[in-house]
Amino acid sequence: MSFAVNLALGLLFGIGLVVSGMSDPAKVLNFLDLSGTWDPSLAFVMGGAVVTAFLGYRLVLRQPKPLASASFHVPTNTSIDSKLLVGAAIFGIGWGLGGFCPGPALTAVSMGAVGTYAFVPMMFLGMWLARMTAARRVAASA
């Protein structure tokens, strides 16, 4: 049941990315180009996402447990550290240069967007390198 629920929600999320234009790197890059061909429409998409997430968390976390899992998986670390700041900077630079972030990039692959054929493998390589680096830190500290 959990797989089917996750698949359905992932497909709904992907459809939302396509409808909102978030899977179109040109639209994203135009949003970031304040001095050129600025397109403010993605501010409404992001604002809607923030409001939806805020209300969704408030509603869902009132339940004793999720529908498709034994417990909620909510991050417990709320500290702002160098890993968070460096990761956010790398994410922002990559988003600004390529016009993609992970969710929309995977959606754009399914639509045949040529730029994703370079971006997505490098994204997975970066994720793998981050896991290997974290595993080495844990092993070194033990």
Secondary structure, 3 states (H helix, E strand, C coil): CHHHHHHHHHHHHHHHHHHHCCCCHHHHHHHHCCCCCCCCHHHHHHHHHHHHHHHHHHHHCCCCCCCCCCCCCCCCCCCCCHHHHHHHHHHHHHHHHHCCCHHHHHHHHHCCCCCHHHHHHHHHHHHHHHHHHHHHHHHHHC
